[in-house]
Amino acid sequence: MVKSKKSITKFVIDCTQPVDDKVLDVALFETYLHEKIKIGGKTGNLASNNVVITRDRTKLTIASPADLKFSKRQLKYLSKRYLKKQQLRDYLRVVAASKNSYEMRYYSISGGDDADEE
């Protein structure tokens, strides 16, 4: 008999805009996630549960087995918490870009410039 390949769920956090502007360091963000992600109510269980965090230049990919039911919502919570810790929460927000990915964007502030100039 052939064993079926275990399905893997991948989540992506895209930090392109803040990294290009040198506001956010992806390496520090990755270590923060390594320390803070909880599995089964405990932190530090990533390796034993086959959860892998990989880093490209501006993107973090979190891969976990599908039967683990890893929460995308937890990634958003931890991302927002990291931004708060770095005092960037007033400038950046975490937005769902697709079903399995988040993106960090700047707040778009558009004031009524015409009325203010007069």
N, C-alpha and C positions, 0 to 999 in steps of 0.2 A: 504494500500500500504506500501511496505517496502522501506525505503530510502536506496539508494546504499551507500556503504562505500566509503568515499573520499580516493582517492589514495594519497600516500605520496611518495615524492622523497627523497632519502637519499644519502648524500655525506659523504665520509670518508676521513679524513686526517690522514695518518699513520706516526707517529713520532718515531717509535721504535728505530732506530739506534741512533739518537741524545739523546734520553731520557736515553737509556742504558748507554751511555757514559757520562751522567750528563752534557750535553752541553745545553740542552733545557728544560725549565720547562713548562709542558703541562697546568698547572693551569693558569699561566700568559698568555699563548697563548690563552686559552679559554676566559679569561676576555677581552683580546684584540679584539677577534672576536665579543664578545657581544657588545662592544662599537662601533666597526667600520662597521659592516655589514649594508648595506643600503637596504631598501625595499621601493620602490616607491620614491626614491630620498632622503629618510630621514633615519638617524640613530636612533636607539632606538625603532624601530617598531617591534621587534621580537615577543614579547608576544601577541600583538594585531593581528598579522598575523599568529599565530600558528606555528612559527618557533622555533624549540627546538634544543639546542646544548647540547649534552651529552658527558661525558668524561669517557673513560676507563683508564687503567693505561698508555697506550701509544697512544691511538687513540681518535680522536675527530669525532663525528658523528653529522652531521647537517641534521635535518629532516624538510622538508617544504611541504605544500600542493602542489600537482602537478599543480593546476590551478594558482598558484602564479608565476610559471615560474622562479624559483630561479636560478641564474646563477652559474655554476660550475667555470667559468672563474673568477668570483669575489673572490672566495675562494683562487684561485692560486695567484691572485694579492695581496690580503691581507696577505697571507702567506709569499710571497716574501718581502712585505713591513715590516712585523714583523721581518723577518730575517735581513733585512737591519738595522732596528732600534736597534737590539741586536748585531749588527756587526758580524753576522754569515753568511752573504750573500756570502762571499768569500769561504766558506767551504761547505755550504749546498746548495742543489738545490731542487726544487719542481718538481716532475716527475709524469705524469699521469700513475698510475698503472693499472687501468681498466677504464671502461666507467664512473663509478660513484665514483672513488677514486683517491686521490693523495698520494704520498709517498715522504718523505724527505730523500734524499740520500746525501752521501758525494761525492764530485767530485773525480773521479778516476784519479789520476795523475800517469802516467807511463812514466818515462823518459828513454832514451836510456842509461841504466846503463853501458853496456859493452863498449860503446865508451867513456864515461866520465871517467872511471877508468884508462884508458891508459895514 
